[in-house]
Amino acid sequence: MSGGLYILKIMGEYMKNKSLLVLLISLILFNSCSDKKEIQKAVDSIRAEDLKSNISVLASDEFKGRAPGTDGEAKTIKYLEEQFKKIGVLPGNGKSYLQEISIVKIGTDLQSVKAVVSDKGKNFPMTVPKDFVIGTTRFVENSSLNNSGLIFAGYGIVAPEYNWNDYAGLDVKGKTVVVLVNDPGFATGDKNLFNGKSMTYYGRWTYKFEEAAKQGAAGILIVHETEAAGYPWSVVENSWTGTRVYLDAPDKNFSNCVFNGWITTETAQKLFEMSGIDFNKTALSASQRGFKPVPLSSSISVSFKSRLAYAKSNNVIGVLPGSELKDQYIIYTAHWDHFGVKPNVTQGDSILNGALDNATGVAGVLQLAKAFASLPKTQKRSVVFLAVTGEEAGLLGSDFYAKHPIFPLNKTAAVINMDALNIFGRTKDITLVGYKDSGLDDYAEKIVKENGRYVAPESTPEKGTYFRSDHFSFAKAGVPVLYFAMGVDNAEHGKQWGLDQSAKWLKENYHKPSDEYNPAIWKFDGMVDDLKIIFETGYDLSNTDKFPNWFEGSKFKPARDAMMK
Ligand SMILES: [Zn+2]
């Protein structure tokens, strides 16, 4: 650009001369062509071999599933620091590549769990994890609750903008609420109810726990249903029978419920039956306007012990300073953590390697860092590479960063997130989760088109993917985000095949020990294609002085507008 302007200045006085004008135009064209060529070197530096070697290390058994605050973390952050240094990425936090976070690890002692639902002399003792799972977010060793009345509170949602309140006129103090997962829009498919089939934040379990606590409930049980949750019971079981991780909190989380839990659909049916209520019918009515909460005649008594451990975990952060707009930032994010080692496994594989989820995304961040580092001419804005911790525990690392930003959020033009890259081969499309949300989409779309591909919205918006990875922490804080995910329109086998592959993978491997790196099956050509697009999009954003905003009507826009004033 600056070269073109210089030529313009010199040639200005000769502008009337036609042949010189032609020369001028060709000079400018040549100039931008050579720019493109220089970027091309960076683009070509993204290579399958490097991805393979990074992923094979990060997802190896030696890294023990990369759980926050463990030996697996120590290995992971050391490896990432080494890679950053090798690439030439500078420490992102002063002299350090680390942003330390105080965490609390809580694991329910499964042997200690006693839970009985009683109703007029009838007892239903529930067992973990067949009937339900339970835990506390409070930093205490002993949790118990006696004869807490059960109330079915529909979807457990208070959403004024949708004119919806499942807690209206309800006093749940000391009570245990039973709520459905997802939201009424999902259940009915009605486009005018919430966001239709697309899950809103109100559909997420995290929200339901928050709201129940806010309402003063003593306990909450979410009824699991595979379709509505977006994953099978085994996923809930895996997350809740192991150790869960929380950010340290001054109030030791005593503002939260005594216990949080999930029950299976079968358990819900039994509970309702004890009170002479048909669960399926009542659940159906919960998605209709005018639904009133239904008190069950039963109550629950629970007690359990928890193992508590205070620990430190780390976000890993590096930066490649920009040239002219050094104090403005583009941040690439991917979570490095996964679930670690599953306890009480006597047979078979106990290590949750998290190869696809999310060794791929972290390897992607390293490739992008390498691409930016190999640019012959430094990009204008600084580019930050942020591998966050605690995503699997509830977006902890990104949430902490968004609340304690190292680089000011109002100087951060975009956050570009990666979580599970493409291992199924080339696709014609690339997915943008949260497509049509902000002006960042234009940058992505331009590059995708130039690469002869097309942008697709999420194929399964009902799963609430938008709320399930780290970009969401930044969106909540107001920073516009791009979340690239793998496409499904497979270049060789078509779209249905692609959809089937991801559904199959989700069912068989998601959050399971079988999410392992398999060099014999994994394809890297699609992953490399995607990363090139992710690089070029970030590159364009790093060379503009614009701050594309959320579109009008976005719930994240007010926060952005406020910080940009
Ligand atoms: Zn993930």
Residues whose N, C-alpha, C, O or C-beta is under 5 A from the ligand:
A	BS01	ZN	D357 N358 D419
